[in-house]
Amino acid sequence: MPPQGNKAAKILYRPVGLVGGVLAGAIAGRITKVVWRKASHVETGDTPKPLESEYSMRQVIAAAALQAAVFAAVKAAIDRGGARAFQRWTGEWPGD
């Protein structure tokens, strides 16, 4: 049976994780827009959506893959940083 402190740490960490997820989404969205603009050589505009007919299947899939990769990397970095800060404040690691 795991120590009780870890269960409490996981519960206390939930709000930190939720805020981190929202923050990661916002940061990832901005990074994705910048990268997409540079990669597609377009000055304005968002990444193509699946139902926008003016984009090719290749562009739509590339944009979706870019969005997923950027979000995953940003979310992992924010989650890890949040967990480290939580451990410094509480002495408990929230993920074990």
Helices and strands as residue ranges (DSSP letters): H 4-40, H 57-90
